[in-house]
């Protein structure tokens, strides 16, 4: 597992039925591109988050394939329509096989 | 006649952008919609000869940069404060202690701490910056290796401690046992350094609000440190910033953690007495 990885999510705890809410996510990750070389001239192996997904009650909201050119600490902001109360599940997939998850529950106001 | 009129028109045109960029803007800083920050207030008494009003550096930045600081989720500096919390709870050193072993919950124990540093330490008979105090704690109480003065670990810890004082006014003592150090800091502030022969005051007192090439000069307040700078995408320590400033005068700089910079930090902090603690702030 890469060091210092910490997912953070900002989501409202309640919403009106059918309302589009703004979701903000950020994961601290070094996003090593694989293109850089260290002092000896050997390539530093690639280590990035390669996929990010968000699901609401098991239904896909967003599914992002990520590439090496993405900067450190990738940040995503997007909207989701909340039809009913339920759980937003956020998942990040690391190159080394680690999977980071966060879940936020949303109630209907 | 015609030439004069043209010059007048040109002068007028040139003066317009300068007028709009001079002085801080009128925005007000509320963090997370709840922490109201003082970014403009009457200058402390010891500055009455030179300044009427003091402004946080936040007021001199672009709207986009300002917004980053208004929400903890958007503030990249908060990532480092989070890392600082991990360090806070981590047991290190021969004594088998973490910061939390003695100080408990950081939100309780460190409230207001950042606002009064640098301050006098009676036992050690010296002026201590926050970084010096952190390292003393590590060495004396935890029996652990001290952090390097401007290391990431140090700025993380400073950020964590600063967050607990956000919104509280900077209130650094300048009299009593610290007075000699404060005077020394003032001396440094008004001393011209480097080939360009610039003192801190030349930019941050005489010319704040003006442009220095592409940069909008602030008053050089340090209430927002440690500061996340967009230019290097990391938290910057006060002494690193001092070093950068003196380097830009093409001078040899003092070292981070040196007695000169400790004195300067005390003096500059006292120039911001009354502004809110903002650290970790966001600047460009």
Interface residues (C-beta under 8 A of the other chain):
Chain A: X4 X6 X8 X10 X24 X26 X28 X72 X73
Chain B: X73 X74 X76 X79 X82 X83 X233
